[in-house]
Amino acid sequence: MPTRNVSLTPEQDAFIESVVTAGDYQNASEAVRDALRALQQRRREDALRLQALRVQIDAGRAALARGAFTEVADDGLDGYLEGLATAAPG
């Protein structure tokens, strides 16, 4: 298994020590590998969210090109947004 030297802040070092001492991990390497797996998962999820956002942007652009939009005057924007918020599911 490859070995790398990394620099940690005192807080990070103390955290790793605490999770190892608590028995959550057998050693610091296990804790760091788990943290890296979490980082990889977060990056995958971020990529999926970005992909979904791009799909929504494309849909919005297509709607604009079709003329499928509602113009709202500046003084009516707050009321329009409140109406959207109350109509939104969940």
PyMOL Python script that loads the backbone (N, CA, C, O; Angstrom):
from pymol import cmd

cmd.read_pdbstr("""\
ATOM      1  N   MET A   1       0.846  -1.171   0.000  1.00  0.00           N
ATOM      2  CA  MET A   1       0.000   0.000   0.000  1.00  0.00           C
ATOM      3  C   MET A   1       0.894   1.237   0.000  1.00  0.00           C
ATOM      4  O   MET A   1       1.836   1.310   0.789  1.00  0.00           O
ATOM      5  N   PRO A   2       0.617   2.217  -0.874  1.00  0.00           N
ATOM      6  CA  PRO A   2       1.441   3.424  -0.921  1.00  0.00           C
ATOM      7  C   PRO A   2       1.383   4.190   0.402  1.00  0.00           C
ATOM      8  O   PRO A   2       0.387   4.146   1.124  1.00  0.00           O
ATOM      9  N   THR A   3       2.452   4.876   0.690  1.00  0.00           N
ATOM     10  CA  THR A   3       2.535   5.685   1.901  1.00  0.00           C
ATOM     11  C   THR A   3       2.726   7.138   1.504  1.00  0.00           C
ATOM     12  O   THR A   3       3.485   7.448   0.586  1.00  0.00           O
ATOM     13  N   ARG A   4       2.027   8.031   2.209  1.00  0.00           N
ATOM     14  CA  ARG A   4       2.165   9.471   1.972  1.00  0.00           C
ATOM     15  C   ARG A   4       2.333  10.154   3.317  1.00  0.00           C
ATOM     16  O   ARG A   4       1.782   9.722   4.330  1.00  0.00           O
ATOM     17  N   ASN A   5       3.095  11.213   3.302  1.00  0.00           N
ATOM     18  CA  ASN A   5       3.200  12.060   4.478  1.00  0.00           C
ATOM     19  C   ASN A   5       2.269  13.241   4.289  1.00  0.00           C
ATOM     20  O   ASN A   5       2.293  13.893   3.245  1.00  0.00           O
ATOM     21  N   VAL A   6       1.464  13.515   5.271  1.00  0.00           N
ATOM     22  CA  VAL A   6       0.554  14.651   5.200  1.00  0.00           C
ATOM     23  C   VAL A   6       0.742  15.510   6.442  1.00  0.00           C
ATOM     24  O   VAL A   6       1.117  15.019   7.507  1.00  0.00           O
ATOM     25  N   SER A   7       0.475  16.804   6.282  1.00  0.00           N
ATOM     26  CA  SER A   7       0.535  17.724   7.410  1.00  0.00           C
ATOM     27  C   SER A   7      -0.882  17.978   7.894  1.00  0.00           C
ATOM     28  O   SER A   7      -1.777  18.268   7.100  1.00  0.00           O
ATOM     29  N   LEU A   8      -1.078  17.869   9.183  1.00  0.00           N
ATOM     30  CA  LEU A   8      -2.380  18.089   9.786  1.00  0.00           C
ATOM     31  C   LEU A   8      -2.322  19.292  10.719  1.00  0.00           C
ATOM     32  O   LEU A   8      -1.272  19.606  11.280  1.00  0.00           O
ATOM     33  N   THR A   9      -3.439  19.947  10.874  1.00  0.00           N
ATOM     34  CA  THR A   9      -3.518  20.988  11.894  1.00  0.00           C
ATOM     35  C   THR A   9      -3.566  20.293  13.251  1.00  0.00           C
ATOM     36  O   THR A   9      -3.889  19.108  13.321  1.00  0.00           O
ATOM     37  N   PRO A  10      -3.256  20.995  14.309  1.00  0.00           N
ATOM     38  CA  PRO A  10      -3.367  20.374  15.636  1.00  0.00           C
ATOM     39  C   PRO A  10      -4.782  19.852  15.920  1.00  0.00           C
ATOM     40  O   PRO A  10      -4.948  18.820  16.570  1.00  0.00           O
ATOM     41  N   GLU A  11      -5.788  20.566  15.433  1.00  0.00           N
ATOM     42  CA  GLU A  11      -7.176  20.134  15.647  1.00  0.00           C
ATOM     43  C   GLU A  11      -7.465  18.826  14.907  1.00  0.00           C
ATOM     44  O   GLU A  11      -8.107  17.928  15.452  1.00  0.00           O
ATOM     45  N   GLN A  12      -6.990  18.726  13.675  1.00  0.00           N
ATOM     46  CA  GLN A  12      -7.187  17.497  12.910  1.00  0.00           C
ATOM     47  C   GLN A  12      -6.471  16.325  13.560  1.00  0.00           C
ATOM     48  O   GLN A  12      -7.016  15.225  13.644  1.00  0.00           O
ATOM     49  N   ASP A  13      -5.255  16.562  14.016  1.00  0.00           N
ATOM     50  CA  ASP A  13      -4.499  15.513  14.684  1.00  0.00           C
ATOM     51  C   ASP A  13      -5.208  15.066  15.955  1.00  0.00           C
ATOM     52  O   ASP A  13      -5.293  13.870  16.236  1.00  0.00           O
ATOM     53  N   ALA A  14      -5.712  16.019  16.717  1.00  0.00           N
ATOM     54  CA  ALA A  14      -6.429  15.685  17.953  1.00  0.00           C
ATOM     55  C   ALA A  14      -7.704  14.902  17.646  1.00  0.00           C
ATOM     56  O   ALA A  14      -8.064  13.982  18.381  1.00  0.00           O
ATOM     57  N   PHE A  15      -8.383  15.267  16.561  1.00  0.00           N
ATOM     58  CA  PHE A  15      -9.599  14.544  16.192  1.00  0.00           C
ATOM     59  C   PHE A  15      -9.282  13.099  15.831  1.00  0.00           C
ATOM     60  O   PHE A  15      -9.956  12.175  16.287  1.00  0.00           O
ATOM     61  N   ILE A  16      -8.263  12.912  15.016  1.00  0.00           N
ATOM     62  CA  ILE A  16      -7.873  11.548  14.643  1.00  0.00           C
ATOM     63  C   ILE A  16      -7.503  10.756  15.887  1.00  0.00           C
ATOM     64  O   ILE A  16      -7.916   9.607  16.047  1.00  0.00           O
ATOM     65  N   GLU A  17      -6.738  11.365  16.748  1.00  0.00           N
ATOM     66  CA  GLU A  17      -6.354  10.683  17.992  1.00  0.00           C
ATOM     67  C   GLU A  17      -7.585  10.316  18.810  1.00  0.00           C
ATOM     68  O   GLU A  17      -7.641   9.233  19.393  1.00  0.00           O
ATOM     69  N   SER A  18      -8.566  11.204  18.858  1.00  0.00           N
ATOM     70  CA  SER A  18      -9.757  10.929  19.670  1.00  0.00           C
ATOM     71  C   SER A  18     -10.594   9.780  19.103  1.00  0.00           C
ATOM     72  O   SER A  18     -11.128   8.973  19.864  1.00  0.00           O
ATOM     73  N   VAL A  19     -10.716   9.697  17.758  1.00  0.00           N
ATOM     74  CA  VAL A  19     -11.521   8.611  17.196  1.00  0.00           C
ATOM     75  C   VAL A  19     -10.800   7.272  17.291  1.00  0.00           C
ATOM     76  O   VAL A  19     -11.438   6.225  17.397  1.00  0.00           O
ATOM     77  N   VAL A  20      -9.468   7.306  17.254  1.00  0.00           N
ATOM     78  CA  VAL A  20      -8.704   6.070  17.441  1.00  0.00           C
ATOM     79  C   VAL A  20      -8.790   5.630  18.906  1.00  0.00           C
ATOM     80  O   VAL A  20      -9.021   4.456  19.195  1.00  0.00           O
ATOM     81  N   THR A  21      -8.605   6.572  19.819  1.00  0.00           N
ATOM     82  CA  THR A  21      -8.678   6.268  21.246  1.00  0.00           C
ATOM     83  C   THR A  21     -10.064   5.758  21.639  1.00  0.00           C
ATOM     84  O   THR A  21     -10.195   4.889  22.502  1.00  0.00           O
ATOM     85  N   ALA A  22     -11.101   6.311  20.994  1.00  0.00           N
ATOM     86  CA  ALA A  22     -12.473   5.882  21.282  1.00  0.00           C
ATOM     87  C   ALA A  22     -12.771   4.495  20.726  1.00  0.00           C
ATOM     88  O   ALA A  22     -13.797   3.895  21.047  1.00  0.00           O
ATOM     89  N   GLY A  23     -11.873   3.993  19.898  1.00  0.00           N
ATOM     90  CA  GLY A  23     -12.076   2.671  19.333  1.00  0.00           C
ATOM     91  C   GLY A  23     -12.854   2.653  18.036  1.00  0.00           C
ATOM     92  O   GLY A  23     -13.213   1.587  17.536  1.00  0.00           O
ATOM     93  N   ASP A  24     -13.117   3.831  17.485  1.00  0.00           N
ATOM     94  CA  ASP A  24     -13.841   3.898  16.210  1.00  0.00           C
ATOM     95  C   ASP A  24     -12.982   3.358  15.064  1.00  0.00           C
ATOM     96  O   ASP A  24     -13.498   2.799  14.097  1.00  0.00           O
ATOM     97  N   TYR A  25     -11.688   3.532  15.187  1.00  0.00           N
ATOM     98  CA  TYR A  25     -10.730   3.053  14.189  1.00  0.00           C
ATOM     99  C   TYR A  25      -9.568   2.414  14.925  1.00  0.00           C
ATOM    100  O   TYR A  25      -9.278   2.763  16.070  1.00  0.00           O
ATOM    101  N   GLN A  26      -8.907   1.478  14.266  1.00  0.00           N
ATOM    102  CA  GLN A  26      -7.760   0.817  14.894  1.00  0.00           C
ATOM    103  C   GLN A  26      -6.512   1.697  14.875  1.00  0.00           C
ATOM    104  O   GLN A  26      -5.651   1.589  15.748  1.00  0.00           O
ATOM    105  N   ASN A  27      -6.426   2.568  13.870  1.00  0.00           N
ATOM    106  CA  ASN A  27      -5.261   3.442  13.773  1.00  0.00           C
ATOM    107  C   ASN A  27      -5.597   4.667  12.930  1.00  0.00           C
ATOM    108  O   ASN A  27      -6.678   4.764  12.349  1.00  0.00           O
ATOM    109  N   ALA A  28      -4.646   5.601  12.876  1.00  0.00           N
ATOM    110  CA  ALA A  28      -4.867   6.852  12.150  1.00  0.00           C
ATOM    111  C   ALA A  28      -5.083   6.612  10.662  1.00  0.00           C
ATOM    112  O   ALA A  28      -5.868   7.316  10.027  1.00  0.00           O
ATOM    113  N   SER A  29      -4.389   5.618  10.099  1.00  0.00           N
ATOM    114  CA  SER A  29      -4.547   5.341   8.673  1.00  0.00           C
ATOM    115  C   SER A  29      -5.979   4.960   8.330  1.00  0.00           C
ATOM    116  O   SER A  29      -6.513   5.400   7.312  1.00  0.00           O
ATOM    117  N   GLU A  30      -6.600   4.150   9.167  1.00  0.00           N
ATOM    118  CA  GLU A  30      -7.998   3.774   8.934  1.00  0.00           C
ATOM    119  C   GLU A  30      -8.897   5.003   8.966  1.00  0.00           C
ATOM    120  O   GLU A  30      -9.790   5.148   8.131  1.00  0.00           O
ATOM    121  N   ALA A  31      -8.662   5.878   9.924  1.00  0.00           N
ATOM    122  CA  ALA A  31      -9.486   7.087  10.043  1.00  0.00           C
ATOM    123  C   ALA A  31      -9.324   7.973   8.812  1.00  0.00           C
ATOM    124  O   ALA A  31     -10.308   8.496   8.290  1.00  0.00           O
ATOM    125  N   VAL A  32      -8.099   8.142   8.349  1.00  0.00           N
ATOM    126  CA  VAL A  32      -7.848   8.979   7.177  1.00  0.00           C
ATOM    127  C   VAL A  32      -8.450   8.343   5.929  1.00  0.00           C
ATOM    128  O   VAL A  32      -9.024   9.048   5.098  1.00  0.00           O
ATOM    129  N   ARG A  33      -8.331   7.029   5.780  1.00  0.00           N
ATOM    130  CA  ARG A  33      -8.933   6.356   4.616  1.00  0.00           C
ATOM    131  C   ARG A  33     -10.450   6.528   4.618  1.00  0.00           C
ATOM    132  O   ARG A  33     -11.056   6.737   3.568  1.00  0.00           O
ATOM    133  N   ASP A  34     -11.059   6.439   5.798  1.00  0.00           N
ATOM    134  CA  ASP A  34     -12.507   6.638   5.885  1.00  0.00           C
ATOM    135  C   ASP A  34     -12.869   8.074   5.500  1.00  0.00           C
ATOM    136  O   ASP A  34     -13.856   8.305   4.801  1.00  0.00           O
ATOM    137  N   ALA A  35     -12.070   9.029   5.958  1.00  0.00           N
ATOM    138  CA  ALA A  35     -12.313  10.428   5.597  1.00  0.00           C
ATOM    139  C   ALA A  35     -12.188  10.626   4.091  1.00  0.00           C
ATOM    140  O   ALA A  35     -12.961  11.377   3.496  1.00  0.00           O
ATOM    141  N   LEU A  36     -11.225   9.961   3.478  1.00  0.00           N
ATOM    142  CA  LEU A  36     -11.064  10.070   2.024  1.00  0.00           C
ATOM    143  C   LEU A  36     -12.242   9.440   1.285  1.00  0.00           C
ATOM    144  O   LEU A  36     -12.684   9.954   0.257  1.00  0.00           O
ATOM    145  N   ARG A  37     -12.748   8.324   1.812  1.00  0.00           N
ATOM    146  CA  ARG A  37     -13.943   7.717   1.188  1.00  0.00           C
ATOM    147  C   ARG A  37     -15.126   8.686   1.272  1.00  0.00           C
ATOM    148  O   ARG A  37     -15.894   8.812   0.319  1.00  0.00           O
ATOM    149  N   ALA A  38     -15.269   9.361   2.398  1.00  0.00           N
ATOM    150  CA  ALA A  38     -16.356  10.334   2.543  1.00  0.00           C
ATOM    151  C   ALA A  38     -16.175  11.496   1.573  1.00  0.00           C
ATOM    152  O   ALA A  38     -17.145  11.978   0.988  1.00  0.00           O
ATOM    153  N   LEU A  39     -14.936  11.946   1.403  1.00  0.00           N
ATOM    154  CA  LEU A  39     -14.654  13.015   0.447  1.00  0.00           C
ATOM    155  C   LEU A  39     -14.988  12.565  -0.974  1.00  0.00           C
ATOM    156  O   LEU A  39     -15.582  13.322  -1.742  1.00  0.00           O
ATOM    157  N   GLN A  40     -14.612  11.347  -1.321  1.00  0.00           N
ATOM    158  CA  GLN A  40     -14.923  10.823  -2.657  1.00  0.00           C
ATOM    159  C   GLN A  40     -16.432  10.768  -2.866  1.00  0.00           C
ATOM    160  O   GLN A  40     -16.924  11.144  -3.930  1.00  0.00           O
ATOM    161  N   GLN A  41     -17.167  10.306  -1.865  1.00  0.00           N
ATOM    162  CA  GLN A  41     -18.625  10.227  -1.964  1.00  0.00           C
ATOM    163  C   GLN A  41     -19.225  11.624  -2.132  1.00  0.00           C
ATOM    164  O   GLN A  41     -20.104  11.827  -2.969  1.00  0.00           O
ATOM    165  N   ARG A  42     -18.750  12.584  -1.338  1.00  0.00           N
ATOM    166  CA  ARG A  42     -19.260  13.950  -1.442  1.00  0.00           C
ATOM    167  C   ARG A  42     -18.997  14.517  -2.823  1.00  0.00           C
ATOM    168  O   ARG A  42     -19.858  15.192  -3.387  1.00  0.00           O
ATOM    169  N   ARG A  43     -17.820  14.253  -3.378  1.00  0.00           N
ATOM    170  CA  ARG A  43     -17.505  14.757  -4.716  1.00  0.00           C
ATOM    171  C   ARG A  43     -18.394  14.104  -5.776  1.00  0.00           C
ATOM    172  O   ARG A  43     -18.807  14.767  -6.727  1.00  0.00           O
ATOM    173  N   ARG A  44     -18.689  12.816  -5.622  1.00  0.00           N
ATOM    174  CA  ARG A  44     -19.614  12.153  -6.563  1.00  0.00           C
ATOM    175  C   ARG A  44     -20.996  12.795  -6.473  1.00  0.00           C
ATOM    176  O   ARG A  44     -21.632  13.069  -7.491  1.00  0.00           O
ATOM    177  N   GLU A  45     -21.451  13.029  -5.245  1.00  0.00           N
ATOM    178  CA  GLU A  45     -22.767  13.647  -5.061  1.00  0.00           C
ATOM    179  C   GLU A  45     -22.790  15.069  -5.618  1.00  0.00           C
ATOM    180  O   GLU A  45     -23.771  15.475  -6.242  1.00  0.00           O
ATOM    181  N   ASP A  46     -21.716  15.827  -5.395  1.00  0.00           N
ATOM    182  CA  ASP A  46     -21.625  17.179  -5.951  1.00  0.00           C
ATOM    183  C   ASP A  46     -21.684  17.146  -7.476  1.00  0.00           C
ATOM    184  O   ASP A  46     -22.341  17.985  -8.093  1.00  0.00           O
ATOM    185  N   ALA A  47     -21.001  16.180  -8.081  1.00  0.00           N
ATOM    186  CA  ALA A  47     -21.013  16.059  -9.540  1.00  0.00           C
ATOM    187  C   ALA A  47     -22.415  15.751 -10.047  1.00  0.00           C
ATOM    188  O   ALA A  47     -22.835  16.278 -11.077  1.00  0.00           O
ATOM    189  N   LEU A  48     -23.140  14.898  -9.326  1.00  0.00           N
ATOM    190  CA  LEU A  48     -24.511  14.584  -9.719  1.00  0.00           C
ATOM    191  C   LEU A  48     -25.425  15.797  -9.582  1.00  0.00           C
ATOM    192  O   LEU A  48     -26.278  16.037 -10.436  1.00  0.00           O
ATOM    193  N   ARG A  49     -25.242  16.568  -8.493  1.00  0.00           N
ATOM    194  CA  ARG A  49     -26.039  17.784  -8.320  1.00  0.00           C
ATOM    195  C   ARG A  49     -25.736  18.787  -9.421  1.00  0.00           C
ATOM    196  O   ARG A  49     -26.642  19.438  -9.941  1.00  0.00           O
ATOM    197  N   LEU A  50     -24.461  18.912  -9.776  1.00  0.00           N
ATOM    198  CA  LEU A  50     -24.080  19.828 -10.844  1.00  0.00           C
ATOM    199  C   LEU A  50     -24.681  19.395 -12.173  1.00  0.00           C
ATOM    200  O   LEU A  50     -25.145  20.228 -12.952  1.00  0.00           O
ATOM    201  N   GLN A  51     -24.671  18.101 -12.428  1.00  0.00           N
ATOM    202  CA  GLN A  51     -25.271  17.578 -13.653  1.00  0.00           C
ATOM    203  C   GLN A  51     -26.767  17.892 -13.681  1.00  0.00           C
ATOM    204  O   GLN A  51     -27.292  18.317 -14.711  1.00  0.00           O
ATOM    205  N   ALA A  52     -27.452  17.685 -12.561  1.00  0.00           N
ATOM    206  CA  ALA A  52     -28.889  17.975 -12.491  1.00  0.00           C
ATOM    207  C   ALA A  52     -29.145  19.470 -12.673  1.00  0.00           C
ATOM    208  O   ALA A  52     -30.106  19.858 -13.338  1.00  0.00           O
ATOM    209  N   LEU A  53     -28.300  20.301 -12.093  1.00  0.00           N
ATOM    210  CA  LEU A  53     -28.440  21.746 -12.248  1.00  0.00           C
ATOM    211  C   LEU A  53     -28.273  22.155 -13.705  1.00  0.00           C
ATOM    212  O   LEU A  53     -29.011  23.003 -14.206  1.00  0.00           O
ATOM    213  N   ARG A  54     -27.302  21.551 -14.382  1.00  0.00           N
ATOM    214  CA  ARG A  54     -27.106  21.861 -15.805  1.00  0.00           C
ATOM    215  C   ARG A  54     -28.314  21.464 -16.636  1.00  0.00           C
ATOM    216  O   ARG A  54     -28.679  22.170 -17.576  1.00  0.00           O
ATOM    217  N   VAL A  55     -28.935  20.347 -16.302  1.00  0.00           N
ATOM    218  CA  VAL A  55     -30.152  19.930 -17.001  1.00  0.00           C
ATOM    219  C   VAL A  55     -31.249  20.969 -16.782  1.00  0.00           C
ATOM    220  O   VAL A  55     -31.964  21.324 -17.719  1.00  0.00           O
ATOM    221  N   GLN A  56     -31.385  21.457 -15.548  1.00  0.00           N
ATOM    222  CA  GLN A  56     -32.404  22.469 -15.252  1.00  0.00           C
ATOM    223  C   GLN A  56     -32.099  23.797 -15.958  1.00  0.00           C
ATOM    224  O   GLN A  56     -33.013  24.485 -16.413  1.00  0.00           O
ATOM    225  N   ILE A  57     -30.831  24.148 -16.045  1.00  0.00           N
ATOM    226  CA  ILE A  57     -30.445  25.371 -16.768  1.00  0.00           C
ATOM    227  C   ILE A  57     -30.800  25.232 -18.239  1.00  0.00           C
ATOM    228  O   ILE A  57     -31.344  26.161 -18.837  1.00  0.00           O
ATOM    229  N   ASP A  58     -30.499  24.084 -18.824  1.00  0.00           N
ATOM    230  CA  ASP A  58     -30.849  23.848 -20.230  1.00  0.00           C
ATOM    231  C   ASP A  58     -32.360  23.926 -20.432  1.00  0.00           C
ATOM    232  O   ASP A  58     -32.829  24.489 -21.421  1.00  0.00           O
ATOM    233  N   ALA A  59     -33.117  23.363 -19.497  1.00  0.00           N
ATOM    234  CA  ALA A  59     -34.582  23.420 -19.593  1.00  0.00           C
ATOM    235  C   ALA A  59     -35.057  24.866 -19.492  1.00  0.00           C
ATOM    236  O   ALA A  59     -35.981  25.272 -20.197  1.00  0.00           O
ATOM    237  N   GLY A  60     -34.427  25.636 -18.618  1.00  0.00           N
ATOM    238  CA  GLY A  60     -34.797  27.049 -18.485  1.00  0.00           C
ATOM    239  C   GLY A  60     -34.478  27.843 -19.737  1.00  0.00           C
ATOM    240  O   GLY A  60     -35.268  28.684 -20.165  1.00  0.00           O
ATOM    241  N   ARG A  61     -33.330  27.579 -20.319  1.00  0.00           N
ATOM    242  CA  ARG A  61     -32.972  28.261 -21.572  1.00  0.00           C
ATOM    243  C   ARG A  61     -33.951  27.904 -22.690  1.00  0.00           C
ATOM    244  O   ARG A  61     -34.359  28.765 -23.469  1.00  0.00           O
ATOM    245  N   ALA A  62     -34.318  26.639 -22.758  1.00  0.00           N
ATOM    246  CA  ALA A  62     -35.272  26.206 -23.783  1.00  0.00           C
ATOM    247  C   ALA A  62     -36.623  26.883 -23.567  1.00  0.00           C
ATOM    248  O   ALA A  62     -37.279  27.295 -24.524  1.00  0.00           O
ATOM    249  N   ALA A  63     -37.034  26.995 -22.304  1.00  0.00           N
ATOM    250  CA  ALA A  63     -38.307  27.663 -22.010  1.00  0.00           C
ATOM    251  C   ALA A  63     -38.251  29.130 -22.421  1.00  0.00           C
ATOM    252  O   ALA A  63     -39.210  29.666 -22.976  1.00  0.00           O
ATOM    253  N   LEU A  64     -37.124  29.773 -22.143  1.00  0.00           N
ATOM    254  CA  LEU A  64     -36.982  31.173 -22.562  1.00  0.00           C
ATOM    255  C   LEU A  64     -37.047  31.298 -24.081  1.00  0.00           C
ATOM    256  O   LEU A  64     -37.690  32.205 -24.609  1.00  0.00           O
ATOM    257  N   ALA A  65     -36.380  30.387 -24.776  1.00  0.00           N
ATOM    258  CA  ALA A  65     -36.377  30.427 -26.240  1.00  0.00           C
ATOM    259  C   ALA A  65     -37.783  30.234 -26.808  1.00  0.00           C
ATOM    260  O   ALA A  65     -38.117  30.795 -27.851  1.00  0.00           O
ATOM    261  N   ARG A  66     -38.612  29.432 -26.114  1.00  0.00           N
ATOM    262  CA  ARG A  66     -39.994  29.200 -26.547  1.00  0.00           C
ATOM    263  C   ARG A  66     -40.921  30.345 -26.145  1.00  0.00           C
ATOM    264  O   ARG A  66     -42.060  30.426 -26.606  1.00  0.00           O
ATOM    265  N   GLY A  67     -40.424  31.219 -25.289  1.00  0.00           N
ATOM    266  CA  GLY A  67     -41.281  32.292 -24.778  1.00  0.00           C
ATOM    267  C   GLY A  67     -42.120  31.838 -23.600  1.00  0.00           C
ATOM    268  O   GLY A  67     -43.086  32.507 -23.232  1.00  0.00           O
ATOM    269  N   ALA A  68     -41.768  30.727 -23.013  1.00  0.00           N
ATOM    270  CA  ALA A  68     -42.536  30.177 -21.880  1.00  0.00           C
ATOM    271  C   ALA A  68     -41.972  30.721 -20.567  1.00  0.00           C
ATOM    272  O   ALA A  68     -41.260  30.026 -19.843  1.00  0.00           O
ATOM    273  N   PHE A  69     -42.304  31.970 -20.282  1.00  0.00           N
ATOM    274  CA  PHE A  69     -41.861  32.592 -19.042  1.00  0.00           C
ATOM    275  C   PHE A  69     -42.874  33.633 -18.624  1.00  0.00           C
ATOM    276  O   PHE A  69     -43.744  34.019 -19.405  1.00  0.00           O
ATOM    277  N   THR A  70     -42.759  34.082 -17.402  1.00  0.00           N
ATOM    278  CA  THR A  70     -43.649  35.107 -16.867  1.00  0.00           C
ATOM    279  C   THR A  70     -42.808  36.317 -16.491  1.00  0.00           C
ATOM    280  O   THR A  70     -41.841  36.204 -15.737  1.00  0.00           O
ATOM    281  N   GLU A  71     -43.182  37.467 -17.020  1.00  0.00           N
ATOM    282  CA  GLU A  71     -42.479  38.691 -16.637  1.00  0.00           C
ATOM    283  C   GLU A  71     -43.111  39.223 -15.364  1.00  0.00           C
ATOM    284  O   GLU A  71     -44.334  39.253 -15.226  1.00  0.00           O
ATOM    285  N   VAL A  72     -42.260  39.642 -14.435  1.00  0.00           N
ATOM    286  CA  VAL A  72     -42.732  40.182 -13.167  1.00  0.00           C
ATOM    287  C   VAL A  72     -42.055  41.528 -12.960  1.00  0.00           C
ATOM    288  O   VAL A  72     -40.834  41.644 -13.065  1.00  0.00           O
ATOM    289  N   ALA A  73     -42.855  42.540 -12.666  1.00  0.00           N
ATOM    290  CA  ALA A  73     -42.303  43.871 -12.401  1.00  0.00           C
ATOM    291  C   ALA A  73     -41.543  43.855 -11.082  1.00  0.00           C
ATOM    292  O   ALA A  73     -41.847  43.065 -10.187  1.00  0.00           O
ATOM    293  N   ASP A  74     -40.567  44.721 -10.973  1.00  0.00           N
ATOM    294  CA  ASP A  74     -39.751  44.772  -9.756  1.00  0.00           C
ATOM    295  C   ASP A  74     -40.599  44.895  -8.500  1.00  0.00           C
ATOM    296  O   ASP A  74     -40.330  44.222  -7.505  1.00  0.00           O
ATOM    297  N   ASP A  75     -41.617  45.746  -8.532  1.00  0.00           N
ATOM    298  CA  ASP A  75     -42.424  45.958  -7.335  1.00  0.00           C
ATOM    299  C   ASP A  75     -43.352  44.776  -7.028  1.00  0.00           C
ATOM    300  O   ASP A  75     -43.946  44.729  -5.951  1.00  0.00           O
ATOM    301  N   GLY A  76     -43.482  43.842  -7.938  1.00  0.00           N
ATOM    302  CA  GLY A  76     -44.317  42.669  -7.691  1.00  0.00           C
ATOM    303  C   GLY A  76     -43.524  41.397  -7.442  1.00  0.00           C
ATOM    304  O   GLY A  76     -44.102  40.324  -7.274  1.00  0.00           O
ATOM    305  N   LEU A  77     -42.186  41.515  -7.417  1.00  0.00           N
ATOM    306  CA  LEU A  77     -41.346  40.337  -7.305  1.00  0.00           C
ATOM    307  C   LEU A  77     -41.531  39.607  -5.983  1.00  0.00           C
ATOM    308  O   LEU A  77     -41.640  38.380  -5.972  1.00  0.00           O
ATOM    309  N   ASP A  78     -41.569  40.331  -4.869  1.00  0.00           N
ATOM    310  CA  ASP A  78     -41.722  39.679  -3.565  1.00  0.00           C
ATOM    311  C   ASP A  78     -43.013  38.865  -3.503  1.00  0.00           C
ATOM    312  O   ASP A  78     -43.006  37.723  -3.042  1.00  0.00           O
ATOM    313  N   GLY A  79     -44.103  39.441  -3.958  1.00  0.00           N
ATOM    314  CA  GLY A  79     -45.381  38.728  -3.943  1.00  0.00           C
ATOM    315  C   GLY A  79     -45.359  37.506  -4.855  1.00  0.00           C
ATOM    316  O   GLY A  79     -45.907  36.459  -4.509  1.00  0.00           O
ATOM    317  N   TYR A  80     -44.731  37.640  -6.010  1.00  0.00           N
ATOM    318  CA  TYR A  80     -44.638  36.516  -6.941  1.00  0.00           C
ATOM    319  C   TYR A  80     -43.844  35.371  -6.314  1.00  0.00           C
ATOM    320  O   TYR A  80     -44.254  34.212  -6.380  1.00  0.00           O
ATOM    321  N   LEU A  81     -42.703  35.704  -5.705  1.00  0.00           N
ATOM    322  CA  LEU A  81     -41.879  34.678  -5.078  1.00  0.00           C
ATOM    323  C   LEU A  81     -42.586  34.034  -3.893  1.00  0.00           C
ATOM    324  O   LEU A  81     -42.463  32.826  -3.690  1.00  0.00           O
ATOM    325  N   GLU A  82     -43.317  34.806  -3.114  1.00  0.00           N
ATOM    326  CA  GLU A  82     -44.082  34.233  -2.001  1.00  0.00           C
ATOM    327  C   GLU A  82     -45.133  33.269  -2.527  1.00  0.00           C
ATOM    328  O   GLU A  82     -45.368  32.224  -1.920  1.00  0.00           O
ATOM    329  N   GLY A  83     -45.762  33.596  -3.630  1.00  0.00           N
ATOM    330  CA  GLY A  83     -46.741  32.724  -4.232  1.00  0.00           C
ATOM    331  C   GLY A  83     -46.114  31.408  -4.696  1.00  0.00           C
ATOM    332  O   GLY A  83     -46.712  30.341  -4.554  1.00  0.00           O
ATOM    333  N   LEU A  84     -44.926  31.495  -5.242  1.00  0.00           N
ATOM    334  CA  LEU A  84     -44.224  30.282  -5.647  1.00  0.00           C
ATOM    335  C   LEU A  84     -43.878  29.423  -4.426  1.00  0.00           C
ATOM    336  O   LEU A  84     -44.006  28.199  -4.464  1.00  0.00           O
ATOM    337  N   ALA A  85     -43.441  30.071  -3.353  1.00  0.00           N
ATOM    338  CA  ALA A  85     -43.048  29.348  -2.155  1.00  0.00           C
ATOM    339  C   ALA A  85     -44.235  28.628  -1.518  1.00  0.00           C
ATOM    340  O   ALA A  85     -44.086  27.503  -1.039  1.00  0.00           O
ATOM    341  N   THR A  86     -45.397  29.253  -1.506  1.00  0.00           N
ATOM    342  CA  THR A  86     -46.564  28.620  -0.900  1.00  0.00           C
ATOM    343  C   THR A  86     -47.146  27.539  -1.797  1.00  0.00           C
ATOM    344  O   THR A  86     -47.800  26.615  -1.312  1.00  0.00           O
ATOM    345  N   ALA A  87     -46.914  27.646  -3.099  1.00  0.00           N
ATOM    346  CA  ALA A  87     -47.418  26.659  -4.041  1.00  0.00           C
ATOM    347  C   ALA A  87     -46.482  25.447  -4.170  1.00  0.00           C
ATOM    348  O   ALA A  87     -46.871  24.393  -4.673  1.00  0.00           O
ATOM    349  N   ALA A  88     -45.234  25.628  -3.700  1.00  0.00           N
ATOM    350  CA  ALA A  88     -44.246  24.541  -3.837  1.00  0.00           C
ATOM    351  C   ALA A  88     -44.597  23.374  -2.942  1.00  0.00           C
ATOM    352  O   ALA A  88     -44.991  23.566  -1.792  1.00  0.00           O
ATOM    353  N   PRO A  89     -44.455  22.149  -3.466  1.00  0.00           N
ATOM    354  CA  PRO A  89     -44.738  20.968  -2.640  1.00  0.00           C
ATOM    355  C   PRO A  89     -43.697  20.801  -1.533  1.00  0.00           C
ATOM    356  O   PRO A  89     -42.529  21.152  -1.703  1.00  0.00           O
ATOM    357  N   GLY A  90     -44.135  20.267  -0.413  1.00  0.00           N
ATOM    358  CA  GLY A  90     -43.213  19.954   0.674  1.00  0.00           C
ATOM    359  C   GLY A  90     -43.161  21.018   1.650  1.00  0.00           C
ATOM    360  O   GLY A  90     -42.429  20.916   2.636  1.00  0.00           O
TER     361      GLY A  90
END
""", "prot")
cmd.dss("prot")
cmd.show_as("cartoon", "prot")
cmd.util.cbc("prot")
cmd.orient("prot")
